[in-house]
Amino acid sequence: MLRLGDSVPPERVSRTQAESGAIDESLYSRQLYVLGHEAQRRLAGASVLVIGLTGTGTEIAKDLALAGFHALHVYDPAPLALQHMAANFYACDASLLGTPLHTVVVPHLVELNPYCHVYTEDAASWAELIDPDRIRGFAAVVLVNELSIDRHIELDRVCRSVRVPLTIVQSRGVFGYVLNDFGDAHTVIDDNGEEPRSAHISHISNEEKACVTCLDDQRHDLEEGMYVMFTEVDGMPMFNEPNRMFRVVQITSPYTFVIDADTREAGVYRRGGIVTEVKVPRTVHFHPVELLYRMAASTWDPESATLSDVVDPNWFASLDFMNEERTFALHAMFQALSKFGRLPAPGTEAEVAAFKRMLPADIQEKHDALLNAFVRTVYGELAPMASILGGIAAQEVLKAVTGKFTPIHQIFSFNAMEALPTPLPNELECAPRGTRYDGQIAVFGRALQDTIHDLAYFCVGAGAIAAELLKCWACMGLGLASHGGSIAITDMDTIERSNLNRQFLFRATDIGRSKSLAARDAALRLNPELNVRALEMRVGPDTEHVFSDDFWEPLDGVCTALDNVDARLYIDQRCVYYLKPLLDSGTLGTKGSTQVVVPYLTESYGSSRDPPERSIPMCTLKNFPYRIEHTLQWARDLFEGLFKASIEDTKQYLERGSEYIAELEKQGPGIFSGALENVLENLQTYRPQNFKDCVVWARNKFEELYVNNIRQLLHAFPPDMVDSSGQPFWSGTKRAPTPLRFDPADPLHLEFIVAAANLRAETFGIPLCTDREQVRAIVANVSVPAFQPSSGVKIAASEEEAQASGAAVTANVDQQRIEQLLARLPPPESFASLSLYPLEFEKDDEDRWDMDFVTAASNLRALNYGIPLADKHKSRGIAGRIIPAIATSTALVAGLVCLEIYKLAQIRPILRTNPRALSASSFSAISTSSAVTNGTSVPLVDRVKVLERFRNSYVNLALSLFNFSEPIQAPLQPMSPSGNRTFSLWDRIEVDGNGHDLTLAEFMEHFERELGLHISMMSCGVAILFSGWLAPKKAAERRATPLTELAQAVGKIQLTDKDRFLVFEVMAEDASTGEEVEVPFVRYRFRR
């Protein structure tokens, strides 16, 4: 088996860093959960060369610097021109026009990562640059936007001769590709980077090819061809042999699979067993680049060739089979571009005819629209395309150096032709203006560029994705102050060191600053023309006075850059209410997704969602853990109980005395007695006066948690116990635990004592002690009381029992016990000098003991149950619920989002004036009315063609998987079983009082007159304003009351001077038939 990264010769690894093994976990924290320590060490010892620093090349260089390479060498002596500035976020200073691009970009790259050394490669010519002696010094080479395919081939030959992986990238207009040649034998150590799949088994058959069955609630998630190992199988010794692997030959169901093992003479399966996937390295063979560029051959003749002569479908990764011919044709067009010798003038039809002659006839005939778009737009380079292709290419370089993940084999072709205007802008419209946006104007024309300047966007969140969005917006010129455009960004968090590895707008000097303020300042440095407003608050019901009608109504769109579903759902609801497009995006390590939500056209974010994450059953957590995730969650809960909840209980008692006791009593005897025991432990039993007392407390906690509680569990369920059916109780996922024996010489035992004692001391304001030898000496002399298992403790044997009793472990709590506890409580006033400090769990602060405690506590419990231990890094990720992140995937999804902004900008007039034109519901045509006028007419729009332009995406850079799909159309709901009228989630009934606050009677009369509907019930918020069952007198009073008064008096709605709308839900009947009718919500305007 090859070691990680053996596909890269060891002579190209810097020994000083690679051998030291030192990794700055506080900086690379989130990336380490993507790559792992060994891969990170490979990066820390490798040097990489990037040739070409247009926008795409700079994006690649930025991502590689953040990733943590030892050295980044760049080369591009081309002078900075205005056309570069539309895509190159570091080419933001017009005073540097004419300066070599590498001179412009390097000072910015240097700031990104103190561990990455950035150099400008010094070469007087192409031949000198690609000299084999120079190239062999690099672990990988990237060639970006080099027009000449002859140079691609020439560089590839050199790279192959010295065994250096090569990645080639082209990004032209809305077209581009990434091409890899990692040599004849590239070793992939880990295809996907996921944790090895594992499941508990319930049976293994005795057959020539054994069938393995997993427990009913555990899917194996295996695939044919994978290798697996077994442990803890009772009855079949062959499966417990160390390092013996078996190949999965057939998947028969989500819970069963067949392996290449003859078990006819292997004994009879009795019980137990865990199957675990084994990652086996594989070798990938790459073709030389010259074989992929068939049109570069001297014998190439376009007149006699066809498309099939140009490409082989096996060259392409993640091929879109619906558009595979477009992919093949584009590959031919990029080769023709090299033969053309220059970039065609933007928007010029005359260039198309000359370009066509270089292509096979069948491409000219079948792909005329694609060819026309390609020739007329490839002159420009776009920031979103640079972000997409740059992120992908940078990830390929990481794969080349580390051997981690599945590389693109060999070409990934990408295009966003659907983002281009229809019709295409002409030569005059694409002519340069002499501005930094000329590269974008060359693709989209002046009119759309002006629209982009005018846009008003709201970015919710100022983290990694937001940084990439702001980068693109700065290059695009979105939201310019001079055009009345704007960008609003909000985030209540501050910058931490772990953010710097992927949130490239931030620097070490920003640590502790507001994310939104720092992001605003950085965006303005990239483009001072932007109009950016930064806020430092959460968007939610409690801030609707800030994010009010006046805030939402001018917006053209909203981008979410959030890391939790609840916040996304709230923003989604606001966007539906205010009829604003929503662009959602998210990443999880190398995975990323985007969703575009268009008013009246698509479903909303909340229309469909992933099933909720399965929680750990209480019974498993408390008594029967079988995975390290279970012990870590238990340890997190233990931290909260010992150092937060217990201390808060005591603090509340000292501050509020009998008032707090009365509150506790109302919460039931279980909670009441538990809180009283916490108070007594902290004020009497183990009140610490010094650090030694904290050590004594920690030692007794060790005995309670890892010895006494385990003995109590085994007393209730002995190891040889059988259930009512005669089956062993300790089987399946139930693992019989073993009590520990405390040993002060055991590093793990001592780590628990040190961490627990220091946290205890911190909560009582006692000076800490980090001297482990001193703690060891103290704890060695602590005696613990003898323990005798009790028969008065009931332990739930299943989740059903736990839910029935309300806890996994319950004791008989009677009033007499509570009275005894109350009698022992010391008076609060006797502790006037005592200060207590409840702790909030902090996963990233290395100066705190939080993670030391959780890791030790979890691992000790894992020892109890025979579960493999986890180091502090892995424990931090699980216990802290850390979301893995890497700069490459955030750049990619941000670029995909910005492509959708181009499309939304093109339908801006519809979205701003009449978005109902996009609706497929029959209700939309009648849902706009006022108290004195009828509904407005709705112009026809080809909504199908509009929908076809937009794209949702799911990508997984680890697997080189790229899936794009049209958004789902907004589902329609019938208004009644017998009618043909429908409405969607976007529909609403707009009622405008025209400056007059309608009474309920006027409102109901308007409904019947304009919509033919009779209101039978009406509510506002959670209050019912009107119903048919109201007493006649009360109904008459409410009918005569203005709606705002009703909403405030009955609905308890608090209205401010800025509020203009109320929202009502109504139940209605068809006025002519009496049939019950479903209708959308009503938005009532009571104030101008």
N, C-alpha and C positions, 0 to 999 in steps of 0.2 A: 504494500500500500504506500502510495506517495504521500508525502507530507503536504500540508496546506501550502499552496503556491509553488509547488515544484515545477509547474509549467513555466515559471519565470526563473532563468538561471540565477544561482545564488550570487554570482559575482556582481550582479547589479543591485545588490542590497547593501545599504550603508550599515556597517557592522556596529558603529557607535550606538545607534538607536535600536536596531533590531535585536542585538544581543542583550541590551540592558533590560528589555522587557518592560520598561517603565511606561505606563499609560496614564495620562491625566484624566482620570475617571470623572472628575467634576466638569471638565470641558466636553468630553466625548460621551457623556452619560447616555443620552438618548440614542446616539449612533451605535454605541456598543451593543445595545439590544437588537440592532439590525445585523451588524457584521460579526460581533464576537471579538474577544480579546486577541486571538491568534491572527485573525485577518487584520485587525487594527495594527498589530505589531508589524505585519508585512508592509502595510502602507507607511508606517513610521520609518521604515528602512529603505524605501524605494524613491527613485527620482523619475519624473515623467516629463516629456516634451510636448508642448502644444504649439503647432505651427498654424498661424492664422488667427488674428485677434479682431475680427469683425464681431458683431454682437453675439453670434453663436460661439465663437472661440473664446470670447471673454466669459460667457456663461459657463463654459466647460472649465476654464481655468479657475473661476470663482468656486465652483463646486469641488474641484480637486483640492484646492487650497484648504477649504473648510473640512474636507474629509480627513486631512492629516498626513499627507505625503511628506516625506523628509525634504524633498526639494521639488519645486515646480519651475521648469525652464520654459520660457515663451519666446516666440520669434514672429515678428511681423513688422518689417521696416516700411511698409506702405504708409504714406502720409495720411493723417486724419483729414477726412473730408466731411462735408455736411451730410452726405448720404449715409455715413456710418452712424450718425447720432440718433437715428430713429430706432436703432436696435441695440446699440452699445451703451449700456447704462453708465459706464465709466468714461465714455467720451462725451462728457457733459459740459466741457469748458470750451467755448468757441474761440477763445484767445489762443488755443493750442492747435488750431487748424494748420495743417502742413507738417506737424510734428509726427515722427514715426509712431505708429500705433502702440508698439511695445513700450515706448517711452511714456506714453500717455497712461497706459493701463497699469503698469507694474507698481507705481506708488500706492495704488488702491489695493492691489492684491496683497501687498506686503502687510497691510493692516489687518487682514482677515484672520490670521492664525500665527501665533508666536512660534509654533513648532514647525511651520512650513517655510523653508527658505526659498525665496523667489528670485530668479535670475533671468536676465535678458541674454538670450543666446547670441553670441557674436559670430556672424558668418557673413563674408563679403559676397557670397554667391550661393545659388541653389546647390551646386555641386559640393561646395564646402560644407553646407548645412547638413547634407545627407551622407557625408563621408562615413563609411562603416565604423571607423574608430570613434567617431563622435556618437553615432546612434547606439553602439553597443553599451554605452554608459547609462542607458535608460531602461527602466522596467517596462515602459510602454510609450508609444508615440501616437499623437493625434494630429491629423491633417484636416484643416477646416476651410471650407469654401475656396479650395483651389480649383480654378476653372479647368486646368489642363489635366485630362485623364492620363496623358503620357507621364506626367509627374506622379500621379497616383501609383502607376505601375512601377515607375522607377524607384520610388520610395519603398514600395512593398518588397521589391526584390532585395533591397539593402536590408530591410528589417528581417526578412526571412533568412538572409545569409548570416545574421548575427543573433537569430532567435529572439527577436523583440516583437511583441504583439503590436499590431497597427489597427487603429480605428480611423475611418474616413467619414467626414460629415459634410453634407451640402445642405444649405438652407437658402432658398431663393424664392422670394414672394411667399406664396402659400404652399410651396412644394419643397420637399426635402427628403433626405434619406440618411441612414446611419449604416455603415458597412464595416464589418470586422474581418480581419485575417489574423488569427491567433496562432498560426503555424500548423504544422502537420500533426501535432499531438498536444492538445491543450487538455490538462486534467481539471475536471470539475469535481471538487471535493464534496460540495453540498448543492443539490439542485435548487432547493427552494428556501433554505434558511429557517424553515419551521422547526419547532421542537419535534423530535421523533415521536411518531404516533404510538400510543400505548393503550391497552385495554385489558381488563380482567376476563379470564376465560372460564367457561362452565363445563366444557367437554372437549375431548379430542378422540376422534374415532380410530378404530383399528383397521386400517385399510392400506392398500399399496400407496395411495396418495391420501394422506390423512386430512380429514375435514376438521377444522377448528371452529368451535362455537363460542361466542362471547356472551357475557351476561346480557340480560334482556335490555338493560338501559344504557348499554355501552356500544356505540358504533365503532367499528375498528378503523374506518376511513383509510384502509389500505388500497393499493392498486396492484394489478398484475405486474410481475417483474421485480417488485420490491423484495428486500431481504428482511427477515425478522429473527429475533432471538426470544427464548422463553426462560422464565425463572419461576421457582416455587411451585412447580408442577408435581403433585403428589400421585405416585403410582406409575409414572413413566420416566425413569431416570435419564433416558437419552436426551430429554429436553432440558435438563438442568446442567448438562456438560458445559463448562466455561467456554465462551467464544464460539460455540457452535451455531451456525446460521442456517436458515432454511429459506428457500425461495418460494414466494407466493405465485402459484401457477394458475389460480382461478379465483375470482370473486363470485360467490354464489348468492350473497345477500349482504345488506349492510352489517349483519351480525355474524356471518359465517364466511370462511374462505378455505381454500385447499392449498396445501404446501407439498413440496417435493420430498416427502418423508414417508418411508415404508414403516408403518407402526404395527404390522400384523403380529410381530413377535416382541413388541416393545413394552408389554405389560398393559394392565387395564387402568385407565384414568380414574382416579378417585376424587380428587377435589383440588381447588386452588389453581394458581398459575397466572402469570402476567406475560403477555406478548408485547414486544417492543420492536419498533422499526429500527433497522440498522442502515445508516447512510453508507453506501459503498461508492467509492470514487469511480468515475468513468472518463474515458478519453474521447475528445471531440476532434475531428479532423476538418481542417479548413482548406478551401481552394485558394490558390494564389489569386490576387486581384485581377491579373491580366485575363484569367479565364472567365471572370464575371463581366468584363468589358469587351464583348465580342466585336463591337463596332470600331474598336481601336485597332483591330488587326489591319495590316497593310492590304490584305486581300478583300476587305469589306467592300461590297457593292450594293448600295441601297436599292437599285433598280431591280435586282434579281432576288432580293431578300424579303422575308416575311417576319412578322413579329416573333414567331416561334424560333426563328434563327437568332434572335437577339437575346432571349431569356430562357432560363430553365426554372420552372416553378419551385423546384427544390432549393433554390438559392434564398428564398424569402421567408422571413420569420413572421408569425402572427398574420398570415395572409388573409385579407378580407375576400372570401370567395364570391361575395356579391359583386365586388368591383376588382377582381383580380386582373382583368385585362387592362383596366386603367393603371394599376400598379406596374404591369409589364411595360405599357406604353410610356409611362413616365421614366422608367429606367432607360429606355431607348432615347427619350428626349434629353435626358441629362448627358448622355454620351454625344448626342448631336450638338448639344450646347458647347461641348469641348471642341468639336470640329468647326463650329461656327466661329470660334476664336475670340468672341467677346460677348458681353451681355446685350441683348437686343434693346433698342430704345423703348422706354416704357410707353404703353398705350398705342403703339404704332402698328397699324394693320399691314403696312408695306413690308415690315420685317418678317411677317408670317410666311409669305410666299417663298422667300429665299430660304427660310429655315426648313420648310417642308421638304425641300429637295434632298435633304440629308437623311430622310427617314424612309423606311419601307412603305410601299404603296398602301398596304392594308391599314397601317396606322393613320395615314393621311385620310383615308376614306372613313374609317370607323370611329376615329377619335378627333374629329375636327374641332369640336367645342373645347376639348381638353387642350389640344394643341394651340388653339387661339388664345386661351387663357394663359397657358404656360409662357408663350413667347411675349405676350403683352405685359406680364407682371413680374417676370423673374429678375428684373433689374433691381427691384427693391429688396430690403431685408427687414423683417418685422420682429419686434421685441417678443411677442407671444411665441412665434415660431422658434426664435432663438432659445427661449426658455424651455420649450418642449424638447426640441432636438438636442439642445445642450445638456439638459438633465438626463436624457436617455444615454447620450454618448458618454457623459461622465461616469454613469453607472457601469457602462461597458468597460471603461478603463479600470474601475475597481475590480470587476470580474477578472480581467486579464491578469492583474497583479496578485490577487488573493486566491483565485480558484474558487471563489464563493459565488454561487448562483449560476443559472443557465444563461450562457451568452447568446446574443443574436447570431443566428446561423443562417445566412451570413449578411443579409440585407433586410433592414426594416425601412419600408417606404411609407412616407406620410404625406398626405395632402389635405388641405382645407378649402377645396375649390368652392364648396357651398358658401364660404364666407365672402366671396367676391360679389360686387354689385352686379345687378342685371338691369340694363345692359352694362358691359364693361366700359369703364371710362376711356375716353379717347386720348389722343396724344396731347392735345391742349390741356385737358383736365389733369393729366399726369405730369405735366411739365413742372420742373422744380421752381419753387418760390424763393429759393435762397434762405431756407429756414432749416432748423434741426429736424424737421419732420419730412424732409424731401424723400427719404427712403420709403416712408409709409405712403406719401402722396403718389409715388410711382406705382403703387399697387392699387390703391383705392380711389385715387383722385382727390381733387380739392374739396368737393362738396362734402364728402364723408369726413374728411379731415376737419372741416369746420364744425360738423356735428359733434365729433369726438371732443373738440375743445369745449363745446357747450354743455357736455354731459354733467349731471350731478349724481354722484354715487356715494353710497354709505357702506363702509367696510366694518363689519362687526367682529372685533378681535384684532389684535395687533401683534400676533405671533409670527411663526415662520411663513405660513401661507400669505398672510397679510404683507409681510416684507417683500415677498416675490410679486404680489399684486401691485404694490406701490412702485416697485422697480419698473414693471411693465407700463404702468400708467404714466410714469414720468417720461418714458421714452415715447409713448403714444401721444402725449399731450392731452390726456384726459383731464377735464376739469380745470381749465385755465381761468385765472382771475379776470383777465382782459376780455374774455368772452362770456362772463357770467356763469361759468361752470364752477363746480366745487367737488371736493372730496371731504367727507366726514369719516372719522375713524374713532372708535372707542374701545377701551380696554381698561379694566380696573386693576390689572396686575402690574407688578414691577419687574424689572429685568434681573435675571439670575445668571450666574456664570454658565450654567448648562444651556442657556439659550443661545450663546454666542456661536456654537458649532453649526447652527442651521439658520439662525435669524441674522442674515448677513448685514443688515442695516445697523446693527448694534455693535458697539465696541466695549472693551473692558472698562473704559471710563464711564459707560452708561449703567453699569451694575448698580441697582438700587433706584434707578430713575423709572418714571412712569413709561410703560411700553408705548402708549399712544403718543405721548409728547416726543419721545426719542424717535419714533417712526416718522412723525410729522417733520421733525428737524432734518432727518436723513433724506426724506423724500424731497424736501425743498433744496437740499444740496445737490441732488441729482437733477432737479429742474426747478429753478426759482420762480418760474411762471405759474406753477400750480397754486391753486387756492385750497389749502388744506386746513381743516378745523379738527382739533384733537379734543376728545372728551375722555374722562377718566371714571366712567361709571358703567354699571351693568345695564343692559337693555332689558327691562322687565316691567311688570305691573306697577312696581314702586317708583319707576322713573318716567311714567307716561306724561308727567307734567313737563319733562324736558323733551322727550321724544313724542311730541304732540302732533296734532294735525299740521301745524305750521312747519314742523320738521319734516314730516313724511311726504306731504303733498308735492313739494318741488322736486322730489327725487326721480331720477330716471331708472334707478336699479339699486339692488342691495346685494352685497357679496358677504357670505358668512365665512369666517375663518375661525371656527369654534371647535372645541374638542369635547362637547357633550350634546346629547340628543335633545334634552329638555330645552336648552337655549335655542337650538335650531328650530324646534317646533314652535316656540313663541315667536321668533322672527318670521317664520313661515305664516303664522296666523296674522301677524301685522301686515305682511305683504299681500295676503289675500284680501284683507280688509281695505287696504289703501290701493289695491290694484297695481302693485309694483312688481316688476320682474325680480326674481330671486335667482342668484347663482350660488349654489352650494358646492363646497368642495371639502375634501378631507383626505388625510393620509394615515396609514398605519404601517410604519416601516417602509418597505418597498412597494406597498400597495397604495393605490390612490383612486379616488372616484370624483366625478363631477356630475351635477344635475342642474339643468336649466329649467326654470319655471317661468312660463309666460302667461300673463293674465288672459283668461278666457280660452286659451289655446291648449294648455297642458294641465296635467294633474299637478297638485302641489307637493311639496316635500312631505307633508304629513299624510298624503293620500295612501302611501304604502311605506312600510318600514320593516326593518329586520325584527325577528322575534327577540324578546328580551333575553339578556344573558342569564343563563341558568345560575341560580344562587346555590350555595352549598347548604344542604339540609342541616338543620340544627343538630339532629342526632349524630350525623357524621362528624360535624365540627366538634362537638363536645366529647363524644365518646368513641367514635369509630373512624378516625381518619385513615386514609390509605394513599393519599398523595401529599406532596410537599405543599401544594397550594392550600390544603386543608390546615396543615399545622401553621402555615404563615398567617392565614386569616385568624386562626385561634390566637396567635401571638399578637396580632394587631389589636384584637379585641381585649386581650390581656393588658396591653399597654394603655388602652383607653380606660379600662376599669381601674387599674392601679394608680395611674398618674394623672388622670383627668377626672373621671366620674367620682371616684372615692374622695379625692381632694376637694372637689366642688361640693359634695355632700357635706363634708366637714366644715368648709368655709361658709356655706349657707347656714348651717346650724350655729356657728359662732356669731354670724352677723344678724340672724333673724330669730334664733331661739325657738320658742314655742310656736311661733307662727309657721316656721318651716316644718316642725313636727306635725302640725295639723294638716298641712298640705300633703305630707308623705302618707299620713293615715288614710287619706281618701284614695290612694293608689293601690290599695290591696295589701294583704299581709305579707306576700312574698317580697314585693318591692320595699315595703315598709321595714321589714326585718333586715333585709340586705343593706339598706342605707344606714340603719342604726348600727349594724355590725361594722360598717366602714368607719363611722364616726368614732366608735369605741376603740377600734384598732388604732386609729390615728391619734386619738387624744389620751388613751390609757395604755392599752396592751403593748403597742410598739411605738409610742411617741418618741421620736429621736431627739436627743440632746446634742449629739455629736455624730461624726461620720461612722464611728465604731458601731453605734446603735443602728445605723442604716445597713451596715454589713450583717449584723445579727438578724435584722428583718429579712434581708435578701436570702440568707441561708435558710431561714424558716420557710420562706416562700418556695425555695427549691424543694424542700422536703414535702411540702403540701402538694405541689403541682406534679412532681415527677416520681414521687414515692407513695405518699398516702392516698392520693386520688386514684392512682393506678391499682393499688392494693384493694381499695374499696370497690373498684370496677370488677376486679377479678373475684372478689368475694361475692358479688351479685351474679357474675357469669363466669364460673370456673372454666379453666382451659379445656376440660374434657366434657363440658356441658353439651347436651343434645336438645333440639327443639321438640315440639309436640309430634312432629312427623318422623322423629328418629334421626334427623340430619344434624351434623355437628353445628353448634351455634356459631363457632368461630370458623366461618367459611365464606366463600364469595369475597366480598370486599372487606369483611370484618376480620381484622388482624388482632390476634391475642397479644396484648402489650406485656412488657416486662418492666418492673420497677427498676429505677436506677439506684446506684449506690454512690453517694457523693464522695468525690475525691478531689481535694484541693490541688493536686498535682495535674489533674486533667485540664488542659487549656480551655476546653469548651465549658466545663463546669465553672471554672474561675471567671471566664468571660461573662457568664450570666450574672455572677455575684458582683463583679466590678460594675457592669452596666446598670443593674438594678439598684445597687447601693447609691451610685451617683445620681440616678434619676430621682430616687427617694430623697436624697439630700437636696437636690435642686427644688423639689416641691416644698421643702420646709426651710429654704433659705440657708442651708448649712454649707460651708465650704466643701468643695469637691476634692477627690483624691484620685489621681491617675496612676499611682505607684502600685503596680500589680503585686509586687512582693510584699508590700505592707498589707495589702488586702488579704493576700494568701495567709500571712501570719495571723491576722485577726480571725479569719474564718476557720482556720484549723482548730481553734480553741473554742468554737461555738458548739454548745450541746443543744440538741433538739429533743423535744418531748417524745416519748414513745407513742405509737399510734396503734389503735385497735379498731378494725373495721366495724361499722355499725350496721345493725339490721333495720334502722329507722330511715334509711335513705332509699328512695325509689329511683332507679335509673331506667330511662326509656330505652327499650331494645329496638325500637323502630321509629321512623319519622312520624307515623300515625300516633304512636303513644306520646311522643314529644309534643305534638300539636295539641293532643287532647289534654295534656297536663299543663301546657304552656311553657314547659322548660324541659331540657334534656335530663336534668338532675333536679329532683325536688326533695325537700325535707319536710317532715311534718311540722308545720308552723302553727302554733296555737296561740291564743290570746295570752296565756300564762307566760309563754316564751317572750312575747313582745313586751309584756309588763316587766319582766326581769331585765330586759335590755334597757327599757326606759328608766328603770330604777337605778341603773348603773351610770347613766349619762351624767357627766360632771356639768356644773353650771357654766354657760358660755362666758360669763363675765370673769371667770378665773383664768381665761386665756387671752386677756387683753393685749398682751405683748406678742402673741403668736401671729405670724404672717404666713399665709399659705399661697402657693403659686401653681395652680393647675396647668398642665402641659398640653399643648397641641402637638400632635405627631408631625414631625418634620423629617421627610425622607432624604433630603439632599444636604442638610447641614452637617458637615463632617466634624464640627466642633461640639455637636450634641451627641448624646449616647443613645438616641432613639433607635437607629438601625442596628447598633451593636446589640441592644437588648432584644429587639424583635428577631434578629438572626439567631442569636443564642437560644432564646426561648423556643423558637420554632424547631431548631435542630435537636434540642434536648427532647422535645416531644416526638420528633421523628425517630430518635434513638429508642424511645419507649416502644414505638410501633414498627420498628424495622423498616423505616422509609428512608430512601437515599437522601443524604443531607444536601443543602444548597449553600453556596458561598454568599457573602454579603452582597455582591453585585446582583446575583440572580434573585436573592431575597428582596432587595430593594425594588427590583422591577415588578415582582409579584405583589408584595405587600403595599408598595406605593402606587400600584396600578399605573405604572409609567407607560405611556404610549410611545413605542419605538418611533424614531424619526430620523430622517436623513435628508440632506439638502437636495439631492437629486430628485426625489419624488415630489417635494414641495414645489420646486421649480417647474416640474412637468405639469402638475395640476393647475398651478396658477396660469401657465401659458394656455392651457385648454380653456380655462374660464374666460380669459381675455379674448380668445377667438369668438366666443359666444357674444361678447360685448360688441364686437364689430357687427354681428348679425342683428343684435337688438338695436344698434344705432341706426341701421337701415330701415327699421319699421318704427322709428321714434315718433314720426307724425301720427301714426295710428294709435300707438300706445298712449300718447299724450292727449289726443283729442277724442278718439272714439275706439277704445280697446274692444268694445262689444262687437266690432266688425270681425273679430277673430273667433267669435263664439259659434259653436255648432248647435246651441240650445235654441229652441223656439221661444223660450221665455224672454231672451235678451231683447227682442224687438219691442216688447211691451213693458219693460221694467223701468224705463226712465219716464217719470211723469212728475208734474207739480200739482198743486191744488187747483190751478186754473188752466193748465195747458196739458195737451195729450203727449203721448210718446214721440220721441224723435225718430227720424228715418235713419236706417243703418246702411251705409254703402256696402256693396259687395266686395269681398276680398277672397282670393283663392287661399283659404286657410290651409288646405292640404299642402300646397307648395311652400307656404310659410313654415309649416311644421317640419317638412322634409329637410329644411336647411339646418335645423338645430341638432345638436348632438349631446347625449349623455355619454359618459365614459366610465370604464373600469379598467385599470391597468395594474399590472404586477411586474415591476422591473426585475424582480428576482427570476421570474419565469419567462421574461421577454414576451409577456402576454399583453395585448392591447385590444380591447373590445370597445366599439363605438356603436351607438344605437340611437334611433330617433326617440325623442321623449314620448311618453304615453299621453294620448289626447285626454283632455279633461272628461271624466265619465259623466254621462247624462242620467238624470233621475226623473222618472215620470211624475207629473204633478198629481195625476189620478189614474186609477186602473182603467177607466173607460176613455180617457182623453188622449190626445196626441201631443200635448204640450209637455216640454221637458225643461229642466234647468240644471245647471252645474254648480259646483262649489263656488264659482266666481260670481254667480248671479246674486243680485240683491234688489230689493225694491227701494228705489230712491224716492223719497217724498220731501218736497221742499215747500215750506210754509211761506216762502217769498217774504220773509221778514216778519211774518205773523206767527205767533206761537199757537198752533192749532189746539183746540180742545179735543178730548177723546172722541166726542160725537162727530166733530168735523173730520177728524182723521178716519173714523169708520165710514162716514158717508163718502169721503174721497175714495176709499178702498173699493166700495161697492160701485161707485160711479165710473171710476177709471179702469178697474180691473175685473169688475163683475164678481167680486169676492165679498162674502159676509164673514166678518171676524167673530169667532166664537170664544177665543181666549187670546190674551195678550200679556206678555211678560217683559220685564226689563231687569237684566241681571238675574238674580235668583227670586225676584218678587213677582207675583201675579198682579197685574194692574187691573185686568178685567176678565171676568168669566161669566158664562151664562148662569151659573149657580149663585151669583152674588144676590144678596137681598135687594129687592126693587129700589128701596130708598138709597142704599149705598151705591148701587149701579147708576142711579140717576145722578147722584153727587159726582161720581167719577166721570161720567159722560160730560158733565159741564165744566170739568177742571182742565186747565191747560196741561199739555203733556209734560212740560218741564217740571211743573209743580207735582204732578203725579209721580214722576221718576224720583224726585227728591224726597217726597213725603212717604211714599209707599215702598219704592225701590231702594231708598237710602243711597241714591246716587249723589255724589258730591260734584257739583258743577262749578267751574271757574269762569272767569271772564273770557278766557281763551277758547273755551269749548264751544263748538258749533253744531255738534251732532249727538244724537242719541240712537242707540241700537235696540230694536225691539224684535222679539220672536213672537210669531202669531200662529194660531191655528185658525184655518178658514174653511168655508164651504162655498161651493159654487152657488151664486145667488139665484140662478135659474133652476138648478136641479136639486140643490141641497146636498150634493155629494161632497164628502170630505176631500179637501185638496191640500197637497203638500206644497209649501211655498218657501222660498229662501228668506233670509232675515231682512228686516226693514231698517234702512238708514234714514233717519229723519233729521232734516236740517232745520233748526229752529232759530238760527242766528246767522246773519251775513258776516 
